[in-house]
Amino acid sequence: MKEISVFLFGVLFSFMSIDSMASGGNSTEIISCTLPGELSRKVSLSIDNKTKEINYSFEKEGKVELAVLFNEENKLKRLTDSKMGVTYYGFKRGAYSYIVDIVNGAEQEEYTISFDIKKNNKVVQSDDCLHSSFRSADITSKYISDVPYVDGDNFAFP
């Protein structure tokens, strides 16, 4: 029995080591949004530990369907609505806008996350992220451009 336990531990350790080598430990995830539904879908933002560039990815069933790199030439947009306690992170690709909304609660680590897709400024998909989703407590980067909040019906983010 002890031999089986040692063997299983060794196999588990090997897989964990292979996984960390594959990712290289080169990035830190700052937002992770697992979406509901029968298909596995995930939105994530991570910062490259070396270059500090931000990587966005949308995965479906473990395959990346959209990847975007944010750097000096292409900055991620952030809008903070302090009245409502919401921070939005977003970008545009053609007619489409992709937005992660973080609604802060009363407590420091209390928040909810949702993900929206707009086409020509009209919402075509809106999902609340599952409870396993998370955001870093401090999201700072020179590759994030803060957009001033404008109170009005004609304002469109990003």
C-alpha positions in Angstrom: 0.0 0.0 0.0 2.9 2.4 0.8 4.5 1.7 -2.6 1.2 2.7 -4.3 1.0 5.9 -2.3 4.6 6.8 -3.1 4.0 6.0 -6.8 0.9 8.1 -7.0 2.6 11.0 -5.2 5.5 10.7 -7.7 3.1 10.7 -10.7 1.2 13.8 -9.3 4.5 15.6 -8.6 5.7 14.9 -12.2 2.5 16.3 -13.7 2.7 19.4 -11.5 6.4 19.9 -12.5 5.6 19.4 -16.2 2.7 21.9 -15.9 4.8 24.6 -14.2 7.6 24.1 -16.8 5.1 24.4 -19.6 3.8 27.8 -18.3 7.4 28.5 -17.2 6.1 30.5 -14.3 6.5 33.5 -16.5 3.2 35.2 -15.9 0.9 36.1 -13.0 -2.8 35.8 -13.5 -4.6 39.0 -12.3 -8.1 38.2 -13.4 -9.7 34.9 -14.0 -13.3 34.5 -15.0 -14.8 31.0 -15.4 -18.1 31.2 -17.3 -21.2 29.1 -16.7 -22.5 26.6 -19.2 -22.1 23.1 -20.5 -18.9 24.0 -22.4 -15.8 25.0 -20.4 -15.1 28.7 -21.0 -12.6 31.0 -19.3 -11.5 34.6 -19.7 -8.2 35.6 -18.1 -5.8 38.5 -17.9 -2.2 37.9 -16.8 1.0 40.0 -16.6 4.2 38.6 -18.0 6.7 38.7 -15.1 9.6 39.7 -17.3 8.2 42.2 -19.9 5.2 43.3 -17.8 3.0 43.1 -20.8 -0.6 42.0 -20.2 -2.0 38.9 -21.9 -5.8 38.5 -22.5 -7.1 35.1 -23.5 -10.5 33.6 -24.1 -10.5 29.8 -23.9 -13.3 27.4 -24.9 -12.8 23.7 -24.0 -9.1 24.4 -23.2 -8.4 25.9 -26.6 -7.5 29.6 -27.0 -10.0 31.3 -29.3 -8.8 34.9 -28.8 -5.5 36.1 -27.5 -4.6 39.8 -27.2 -1.3 41.3 -26.0 -1.4 44.7 -24.3 1.8 46.8 -24.3 3.0 50.3 -25.1 1.3 50.4 -28.5 -1.9 48.6 -27.4 -3.1 49.4 -23.9 -5.9 47.8 -22.0 -8.6 50.3 -21.0 -9.8 50.7 -17.4 -12.8 52.7 -16.2 -13.7 53.1 -12.6 -17.2 54.1 -11.5 -16.6 54.9 -7.9 -20.3 55.8 -7.3 -21.4 52.3 -8.2 -18.2 50.6 -7.0 -17.5 49.0 -10.4 -14.2 48.7 -12.3 -14.3 47.8 -16.0 -11.4 46.4 -18.0 -11.9 46.3 -21.8 -10.8 46.6 -25.3 -12.1 46.6 -28.9 -11.5 44.4 -31.9 -13.3 45.7 -34.9 -17.0 46.0 -34.2 -16.7 44.0 -31.0 -15.9 45.1 -27.4 -14.8 42.8 -24.7 -15.3 43.9 -21.1 -14.6 42.4 -17.6 -16.7 44.1 -14.9 -15.6 43.8 -11.3 -18.3 44.9 -8.8 -16.8 45.6 -5.4 -18.7 44.7 -2.2 -18.8 46.2 1.2 -15.8 44.2 2.4 -12.2 44.3 1.0 -12.2 40.9 -0.6 -15.9 40.9 -1.5 -16.6 41.2 -5.2 -18.3 39.7 -8.2 -17.0 39.5 -11.8 -18.9 39.4 -15.1 -17.9 39.3 -18.7 -19.7 41.2 -21.5 -19.3 41.2 -25.3 -20.7 44.0 -27.3 -21.2 44.4 -31.0 -21.5 48.0 -32.2 -22.1 49.0 -28.6 -25.0 46.6 -28.1 -24.6 43.8 -25.6 -24.6 40.4 -27.4 -23.4 38.3 -24.5 -23.3 38.9 -20.7 -22.4 36.3 -18.1 -21.7 36.4 -14.4 -18.4 34.6 -13.7 -18.6 31.5 -11.4 -17.6 31.8 -7.8 -14.2 30.2 -8.5 -13.2 33.3 -10.5 -10.9 35.8 -8.9 -9.1 39.2 -9.3 -5.9 40.4 -7.9 -6.3 42.9 -5.1 -3.8 45.3 -6.8 -4.0 45.6 -10.6 -1.4 48.1 -11.7 0.4 48.3 -15.0 1.9 50.9 -17.3 0.0 49.0 -20.1 -3.4 50.0 -18.6 -4.9 53.3 -19.7 -7.4 54.8 -17.3 -10.4 56.2 -19.0 -12.2 59.1 -17.2 -15.8 58.3 -16.2 -18.4 60.3 -18.1 -21.9 60.3 -16.8 -24.3 60.2 -19.8 -26.2 57.9 -22.0 -24.0 58.5 -25.1 -20.8 57.3 -23.4 -19.6 53.9 -24.6 -16.8 51.9 -23.0 -14.1 51.0 -24.1 
